[in-house]
Amino acid sequence: MQDIKLLYRVPEVAEALGISRAKVYQLIQSGTLRSVKIDSSRLIRSVDLMEFVADLGAAA
């Protein structure tokens, strides 16, 4: 069975998108990028990351 990553940490999302961690937190704060909190960790679900990227094309 292939491992599928379901949750990403903010630095991983920043690297994947080619933006800063601060920008990822701004997107989360504004509600543009959905996230979840587990204990003290802020995580982004893979489905929410894919939706965010898909919406970028629609907004252009």
mmCIF file as gemmi writes it, N, C-alpha and C atoms, coordinates in Angstrom:
data_model
loop_
_atom_site.group_PDB
_atom_site.id
_atom_site.type_symbol
_atom_site.label_atom_id
_atom_site.label_alt_id
_atom_site.label_comp_id
_atom_site.label_asym_id
_atom_site.label_entity_id
_atom_site.label_seq_id
_atom_site.pdbx_PDB_ins_code
_atom_site.Cartn_x
_atom_site.Cartn_y
_atom_site.Cartn_z
_atom_site.occupancy
_atom_site.B_iso_or_equiv
_atom_site.pdbx_formal_charge
_atom_site.auth_seq_id
_atom_site.auth_asym_id
_atom_site.pdbx_PDB_model_num
ATOM 1 N N . MET Axp A 1 ? 0.847 -1.197 0 1 0 ? 1 A 1
ATOM 2 C CA . MET Axp A 1 ? 0 0 0 1 0 ? 1 A 1
ATOM 3 C C . MET Axp A 1 ? 0.882 1.246 0 1 0 ? 1 A 1
ATOM 4 N N . GLN Axp A 2 ? 0.556 2.173 -0.863 1 0 ? 2 A 1
ATOM 5 C CA . GLN Axp A 2 ? 1.332 3.4 -0.971 1 0 ? 2 A 1
ATOM 6 C C . GLN Axp A 2 ? 0.931 4.359 0.14 1 0 ? 2 A 1
ATOM 7 N N . ASP Axp A 3 ? 1.939 5.004 0.764 1 0 ? 3 A 1
ATOM 8 C CA . ASP Axp A 3 ? 1.652 5.987 1.807 1 0 ? 3 A 1
ATOM 9 C C . ASP Axp A 3 ? 1.098 7.251 1.175 1 0 ? 3 A 1
ATOM 10 N N . ILE Axp A 4 ? -0.004 7.721 1.716 1 0 ? 4 A 1
ATOM 11 C CA . ILE Axp A 4 ? -0.624 8.954 1.247 1 0 ? 4 A 1
ATOM 12 C C . ILE Axp A 4 ? -0.604 9.937 2.407 1 0 ? 4 A 1
ATOM 13 N N . LYS Axp A 5 ? -0.032 11.104 2.173 1 0 ? 5 A 1
ATOM 14 C CA . LYS Axp A 5 ? 0.036 12.115 3.222 1 0 ? 5 A 1
ATOM 15 C C . LYS Axp A 5 ? -1.285 12.886 3.236 1 0 ? 5 A 1
ATOM 16 N N . LEU Axp A 6 ? -1.943 12.898 4.363 1 0 ? 6 A 1
ATOM 17 C CA . LEU Axp A 6 ? -3.242 13.549 4.486 1 0 ? 6 A 1
ATOM 18 C C . LEU Axp A 6 ? -3.15 14.941 5.094 1 0 ? 6 A 1
ATOM 19 N N . LEU Axp A 7 ? -2.124 15.18 5.907 1 0 ? 7 A 1
ATOM 20 C CA . LEU Axp A 7 ? -1.958 16.457 6.592 1 0 ? 7 A 1
ATOM 21 C C . LEU Axp A 7 ? -0.557 16.997 6.357 1 0 ? 7 A 1
ATOM 22 N N . TYR Axp A 8 ? -0.475 18.309 6.181 1 0 ? 8 A 1
ATOM 23 C CA . TYR Axp A 8 ? 0.811 18.966 5.964 1 0 ? 8 A 1
ATOM 24 C C . TYR Axp A 8 ? 1.02 20.048 7.004 1 0 ? 8 A 1
ATOM 25 N N . ARG Axp A 9 ? 2.251 20.2 7.444 1 0 ? 9 A 1
ATOM 26 C CA . ARG Axp A 9 ? 2.615 21.294 8.346 1 0 ? 9 A 1
ATOM 27 C C . ARG Axp A 9 ? 2.798 22.566 7.513 1 0 ? 9 A 1
ATOM 28 N N . VAL Axp A 10 ? 2.712 23.709 8.175 1 0 ? 10 A 1
ATOM 29 C CA . VAL Axp A 10 ? 2.82 24.999 7.486 1 0 ? 10 A 1
ATOM 30 C C . VAL Axp A 10 ? 4.114 25.117 6.673 1 0 ? 10 A 1
ATOM 31 N N . PRO Axp A 11 ? 5.284 24.753 7.214 1 0 ? 11 A 1
ATOM 32 C CA . PRO Axp A 11 ? 6.506 24.869 6.395 1 0 ? 11 A 1
ATOM 33 C C . PRO Axp A 11 ? 6.471 24.001 5.133 1 0 ? 11 A 1
ATOM 34 N N . GLU Axp A 12 ? 5.822 22.846 5.202 1 0 ? 12 A 1
ATOM 35 C CA . GLU Axp A 12 ? 5.696 21.982 4.03 1 0 ? 12 A 1
ATOM 36 C C . GLU Axp A 12 ? 4.822 22.633 2.969 1 0 ? 12 A 1
ATOM 37 N N . VAL Axp A 13 ? 3.743 23.253 3.396 1 0 ? 13 A 1
ATOM 38 C CA . VAL Axp A 13 ? 2.836 23.937 2.474 1 0 ? 13 A 1
ATOM 39 C C . VAL Axp A 13 ? 3.546 25.131 1.845 1 0 ? 13 A 1
ATOM 40 N N . ALA Axp A 14 ? 4.277 25.878 2.662 1 0 ? 14 A 1
ATOM 41 C CA . ALA Axp A 14 ? 5.012 27.028 2.137 1 0 ? 14 A 1
ATOM 42 C C . ALA Axp A 14 ? 6.005 26.597 1.065 1 0 ? 14 A 1
ATOM 43 N N . GLU Axp A 15 ? 6.733 25.527 1.323 1 0 ? 15 A 1
ATOM 44 C CA . GLU Axp A 15 ? 7.705 25.031 0.351 1 0 ? 15 A 1
ATOM 45 C C . GLU Axp A 15 ? 7.013 24.537 -0.919 1 0 ? 15 A 1
ATOM 46 N N . ALA Axp A 16 ? 5.917 23.813 -0.76 1 0 ? 16 A 1
ATOM 47 C CA . ALA Axp A 16 ? 5.199 23.274 -1.916 1 0 ? 16 A 1
ATOM 48 C C . ALA Axp A 16 ? 4.646 24.387 -2.803 1 0 ? 16 A 1
ATOM 49 N N . LEU Axp A 17 ? 4.198 25.478 -2.192 1 0 ? 17 A 1
ATOM 50 C CA . LEU Axp A 17 ? 3.602 26.58 -2.944 1 0 ? 17 A 1
ATOM 51 C C . LEU Axp A 17 ? 4.626 27.632 -3.377 1 0 ? 17 A 1
ATOM 52 N N . GLY Axp A 18 ? 5.838 27.544 -2.803 1 0 ? 18 A 1
ATOM 53 C CA . GLY Axp A 18 ? 6.866 28.524 -3.138 1 0 ? 18 A 1
ATOM 54 C C . GLY Axp A 18 ? 6.608 29.886 -2.525 1 0 ? 18 A 1
ATOM 55 N N . ILE Axp A 19 ? 5.997 29.892 -1.341 1 0 ? 19 A 1
ATOM 56 C CA . ILE Axp A 19 ? 5.72 31.141 -0.627 1 0 ? 19 A 1
ATOM 57 C C . ILE Axp A 19 ? 6.284 31.034 0.78 1 0 ? 19 A 1
ATOM 58 N N . SER Axp A 20 ? 6.268 32.127 1.519 1 0 ? 20 A 1
ATOM 59 C CA . SER Axp A 20 ? 6.811 32.126 2.871 1 0 ? 20 A 1
ATOM 60 C C . SER Axp A 20 ? 5.824 31.511 3.864 1 0 ? 20 A 1
ATOM 61 N N . ARG Axp A 21 ? 6.355 31.093 4.996 1 0 ? 21 A 1
ATOM 62 C CA . ARG Axp A 21 ? 5.49 30.585 6.066 1 0 ? 21 A 1
ATOM 63 C C . ARG Axp A 21 ? 4.538 31.674 6.526 1 0 ? 21 A 1
ATOM 64 N N . ALA Axp A 22 ? 5.032 32.914 6.593 1 0 ? 22 A 1
ATOM 65 C CA . ALA Axp A 22 ? 4.186 34.03 7.022 1 0 ? 22 A 1
ATOM 66 C C . ALA Axp A 22 ? 2.988 34.189 6.087 1 0 ? 22 A 1
ATOM 67 N N . LYS Axp A 23 ? 3.208 34.019 4.789 1 0 ? 23 A 1
ATOM 68 C CA . LYS Axp A 23 ? 2.112 34.135 3.816 1 0 ? 23 A 1
ATOM 69 C C . LYS Axp A 23 ? 1.097 33.014 4.01 1 0 ? 23 A 1
ATOM 70 N N . VAL Axp A 24 ? 1.582 31.8 4.308 1 0 ? 24 A 1
ATOM 71 C CA . VAL Axp A 24 ? 0.666 30.683 4.577 1 0 ? 24 A 1
ATOM 72 C C . VAL Axp A 24 ? -0.209 31.026 5.78 1 0 ? 24 A 1
ATOM 73 N N . TYR Axp A 25 ? 0.405 31.562 6.841 1 0 ? 25 A 1
ATOM 74 C CA . TYR Axp A 25 ? -0.382 31.947 8.021 1 0 ? 25 A 1
ATOM 75 C C . TYR Axp A 25 ? -1.374 33.057 7.689 1 0 ? 25 A 1
ATOM 76 N N . GLN Axp A 26 ? -1.004 33.988 6.807 1 0 ? 26 A 1
ATOM 77 C CA . GLN Axp A 26 ? -1.938 35.039 6.384 1 0 ? 26 A 1
ATOM 78 C C . GLN Axp A 26 ? -3.129 34.428 5.649 1 0 ? 26 A 1
ATOM 79 N N . LEU Axp A 27 ? -2.859 33.471 4.774 1 0 ? 27 A 1
ATOM 80 C CA . LEU Axp A 27 ? -3.934 32.807 4.033 1 0 ? 27 A 1
ATOM 81 C C . LEU Axp A 27 ? -4.869 32.057 4.98 1 0 ? 27 A 1
ATOM 82 N N . ILE Axp A 28 ? -4.297 31.424 6 1 0 ? 28 A 1
ATOM 83 C CA . ILE Axp A 28 ? -5.102 30.72 6.992 1 0 ? 28 A 1
ATOM 84 C C . ILE Axp A 28 ? -5.947 31.721 7.782 1 0 ? 28 A 1
ATOM 85 N N . GLN Axp A 29 ? -5.314 32.803 8.229 1 0 ? 29 A 1
ATOM 86 C CA . GLN Axp A 29 ? -6.004 33.829 9.026 1 0 ? 29 A 1
ATOM 87 C C . GLN Axp A 29 ? -7.179 34.439 8.268 1 0 ? 29 A 1
ATOM 88 N N . SER Axp A 30 ? -6.996 34.638 6.954 1 0 ? 30 A 1
ATOM 89 C CA . SER Axp A 30 ? -8.051 35.256 6.151 1 0 ? 30 A 1
ATOM 90 C C . SER Axp A 30 ? -9.153 34.276 5.764 1 0 ? 30 A 1
ATOM 91 N N . GLY Axp A 31 ? -8.909 32.972 5.99 1 0 ? 31 A 1
ATOM 92 C CA . GLY Axp A 31 ? -9.899 31.963 5.631 1 0 ? 31 A 1
ATOM 93 C C . GLY Axp A 31 ? -9.76 31.477 4.2 1 0 ? 31 A 1
ATOM 94 N N . THR Axp A 32 ? -8.76 31.974 3.483 1 0 ? 32 A 1
ATOM 95 C CA . THR Axp A 32 ? -8.536 31.572 2.102 1 0 ? 32 A 1
ATOM 96 C C . THR Axp A 32 ? -8.035 30.136 2.02 1 0 ? 32 A 1
ATOM 97 N N . LEU Axp A 33 ? -7.223 29.744 2.994 1 0 ? 33 A 1
ATOM 98 C CA . LEU Axp A 33 ? -6.686 28.385 3.08 1 0 ? 33 A 1
ATOM 99 C C . LEU Axp A 33 ? -7.166 27.783 4.39 1 0 ? 33 A 1
ATOM 100 N N . ARG Axp A 34 ? -7.934 26.723 4.306 1 0 ? 34 A 1
ATOM 101 C CA . ARG Axp A 34 ? -8.477 26.084 5.511 1 0 ? 34 A 1
ATOM 102 C C . ARG Axp A 34 ? -7.397 25.273 6.207 1 0 ? 34 A 1
ATOM 103 N N . SER Axp A 35 ? -7.505 25.19 7.519 1 0 ? 35 A 1
ATOM 104 C CA . SER Axp A 35 ? -6.548 24.407 8.298 1 0 ? 35 A 1
ATOM 105 C C . SER Axp A 35 ? -7.266 23.798 9.5 1 0 ? 35 A 1
ATOM 106 N N . VAL Axp A 36 ? -6.574 22.88 10.137 1 0 ? 36 A 1
ATOM 107 C CA . VAL Axp A 36 ? -7.078 22.262 11.36 1 0 ? 36 A 1
ATOM 108 C C . VAL Axp A 36 ? -5.996 22.385 12.424 1 0 ? 36 A 1
ATOM 109 N N . LYS Axp A 37 ? -6.411 22.303 13.653 1 0 ? 37 A 1
ATOM 110 C CA . LYS Axp A 37 ? -5.452 22.355 14.752 1 0 ? 37 A 1
ATOM 111 C C . LYS Axp A 37 ? -5.57 21.063 15.542 1 0 ? 37 A 1
ATOM 112 N N . ILE Axp A 38 ? -4.448 20.394 15.699 1 0 ? 38 A 1
ATOM 113 C CA . ILE Axp A 38 ? -4.379 19.184 16.509 1 0 ? 38 A 1
ATOM 114 C C . ILE Axp A 38 ? -3.366 19.461 17.604 1 0 ? 38 A 1
ATOM 115 N N . ASP Axp A 39 ? -3.845 19.483 18.82 1 0 ? 39 A 1
ATOM 116 C CA . ASP Axp A 39 ? -3.04 19.923 19.962 1 0 ? 39 A 1
ATOM 117 C C . ASP Axp A 39 ? -2.513 21.319 19.65 1 0 ? 39 A 1
ATOM 118 N N . SER Axp A 40 ? -1.207 21.495 19.599 1 0 ? 40 A 1
ATOM 119 C CA . SER Axp A 40 ? -0.662 22.831 19.318 1 0 ? 40 A 1
ATOM 120 C C . SER Axp A 40 ? -0.182 22.97 17.881 1 0 ? 40 A 1
ATOM 121 N N . SER Axp A 41 ? -0.434 21.973 17.045 1 0 ? 41 A 1
ATOM 122 C CA . SER Axp A 41 ? 0.034 21.992 15.661 1 0 ? 41 A 1
ATOM 123 C C . SER Axp A 41 ? -1.042 22.487 14.704 1 0 ? 41 A 1
ATOM 124 N N . ARG Axp A 42 ? -0.682 23.427 13.847 1 0 ? 42 A 1
ATOM 125 C CA . ARG Axp A 42 ? -1.568 23.911 12.793 1 0 ? 42 A 1
ATOM 126 C C . ARG Axp A 42 ? -1.246 23.095 11.547 1 0 ? 42 A 1
ATOM 127 N N . LEU Axp A 43 ? -2.249 22.411 11.002 1 0 ? 43 A 1
ATOM 128 C CA . LEU Axp A 43 ? -2.051 21.512 9.87 1 0 ? 43 A 1
ATOM 129 C C . LEU Axp A 43 ? -3.037 21.835 8.757 1 0 ? 43 A 1
ATOM 130 N N . ILE Axp A 44 ? -2.614 21.541 7.532 1 0 ? 44 A 1
ATOM 131 C CA . ILE Axp A 44 ? -3.469 21.753 6.37 1 0 ? 44 A 1
ATOM 132 C C . ILE Axp A 44 ? -3.767 20.397 5.751 1 0 ? 44 A 1
ATOM 133 N N . ARG Axp A 45 ? -5.046 20.101 5.592 1 0 ? 45 A 1
ATOM 134 C CA . ARG Axp A 45 ? -5.433 18.834 4.97 1 0 ? 45 A 1
ATOM 135 C C . ARG Axp A 45 ? -5.068 18.874 3.496 1 0 ? 45 A 1
ATOM 136 N N . SER Axp A 46 ? -4.662 17.742 2.952 1 0 ? 46 A 1
ATOM 137 C CA . SER Axp A 46 ? -4.268 17.695 1.541 1 0 ? 46 A 1
ATOM 138 C C . SER Axp A 46 ? -5.421 18.124 0.642 1 0 ? 46 A 1
ATOM 139 N N . VAL Axp A 47 ? -6.637 17.742 0.985 1 0 ? 47 A 1
ATOM 140 C CA . VAL Axp A 47 ? -7.798 18.118 0.178 1 0 ? 47 A 1
ATOM 141 C C . VAL Axp A 47 ? -7.991 19.638 0.179 1 0 ? 47 A 1
ATOM 142 N N . ASP Axp A 48 ? -7.728 20.298 1.307 1 0 ? 48 A 1
ATOM 143 C CA . ASP Axp A 48 ? -7.86 21.756 1.37 1 0 ? 48 A 1
ATOM 144 C C . ASP Axp A 48 ? -6.756 22.445 0.582 1 0 ? 48 A 1
ATOM 145 N N . LEU Axp A 49 ? -5.564 21.873 0.592 1 0 ? 49 A 1
ATOM 146 C CA . LEU Axp A 49 ? -4.462 22.424 -0.201 1 0 ? 49 A 1
ATOM 147 C C . LEU Axp A 49 ? -4.78 22.318 -1.692 1 0 ? 49 A 1
ATOM 148 N N . MET Axp A 50 ? -5.283 21.171 -2.126 1 0 ? 50 A 1
ATOM 149 C CA . MET Axp A 50 ? -5.631 20.982 -3.531 1 0 ? 50 A 1
ATOM 150 C C . MET Axp A 50 ? -6.762 21.926 -3.958 1 0 ? 50 A 1
ATOM 151 N N . GLU Axp A 51 ? -7.726 22.117 -3.071 1 0 ? 51 A 1
ATOM 152 C CA . GLU Axp A 51 ? -8.844 23.027 -3.366 1 0 ? 51 A 1
ATOM 153 C C . GLU Axp A 51 ? -8.345 24.469 -3.497 1 0 ? 51 A 1
ATOM 154 N N . PHE Axp A 52 ? -7.423 24.859 -2.613 1 0 ? 52 A 1
ATOM 155 C CA . PHE Axp A 52 ? -6.856 26.189 -2.663 1 0 ? 52 A 1
ATOM 156 C C . PHE Axp A 52 ? -6.166 26.423 -4.007 1 0 ? 52 A 1
ATOM 157 N N . VAL Axp A 53 ? -5.344 25.461 -4.429 1 0 ? 53 A 1
ATOM 158 C CA . VAL Axp A 53 ? -4.621 25.592 -5.702 1 0 ? 53 A 1
ATOM 159 C C . VAL Axp A 53 ? -5.605 25.608 -6.883 1 0 ? 53 A 1
ATOM 160 N N . ALA Axp A 54 ? -6.627 24.788 -6.833 1 0 ? 54 A 1
ATOM 161 C CA . ALA Axp A 54 ? -7.62 24.777 -7.917 1 0 ? 54 A 1
ATOM 162 C C . ALA Axp A 54 ? -8.334 26.126 -8.002 1 0 ? 54 A 1
ATOM 163 N N . ASP Axp A 55 ? -8.633 26.717 -6.863 1 0 ? 55 A 1
ATOM 164 C CA . ASP Axp A 55 ? -9.318 28.007 -6.838 1 0 ? 55 A 1
ATOM 165 C C . ASP Axp A 55 ? -8.445 29.144 -7.381 1 0 ? 55 A 1
ATOM 166 N N . LEU Axp A 56 ? -7.123 28.98 -7.315 1 0 ? 56 A 1
ATOM 167 C CA . LEU Axp A 56 ? -6.228 29.998 -7.871 1 0 ? 56 A 1
ATOM 168 C C . LEU Axp A 56 ? -6.453 30.145 -9.367 1 0 ? 56 A 1
ATOM 169 N N . GLY Axp A 57 ? -6.645 29.032 -10.049 1 0 ? 57 A 1
ATOM 170 C CA . GLY Axp A 57 ? -6.887 29.074 -11.481 1 0 ? 57 A 1
ATOM 171 C C . GLY Axp A 57 ? -8.219 29.701 -11.821 1 0 ? 57 A 1
ATOM 172 N N . ALA Axp A 58 ? -9.213 29.457 -10.979 1 0 ? 58 A 1
ATOM 173 C CA . ALA Axp A 58 ? -10.547 30.018 -11.214 1 0 ? 58 A 1
ATOM 174 C C . ALA Axp A 58 ? -10.563 31.523 -10.992 1 0 ? 58 A 1
ATOM 175 N N . ALA Axp A 59 ? -9.72 32.003 -10.073 1 0 ? 59 A 1
ATOM 176 C CA . ALA Axp A 59 ? -9.691 33.428 -9.756 1 0 ? 59 A 1
ATOM 177 C C . ALA Axp A 59 ? -8.926 34.234 -10.805 1 0 ? 59 A 1
ATOM 178 N N . ALA Axp A 60 ? -8.099 33.559 -11.578 1 0 ? 60 A 1
ATOM 179 C CA . ALA Axp A 60 ? -7.263 34.276 -12.559 1 0 ? 60 A 1
ATOM 180 C C . ALA Axp A 60 ? -8 34.649 -13.758 1 0 ? 60 A 1
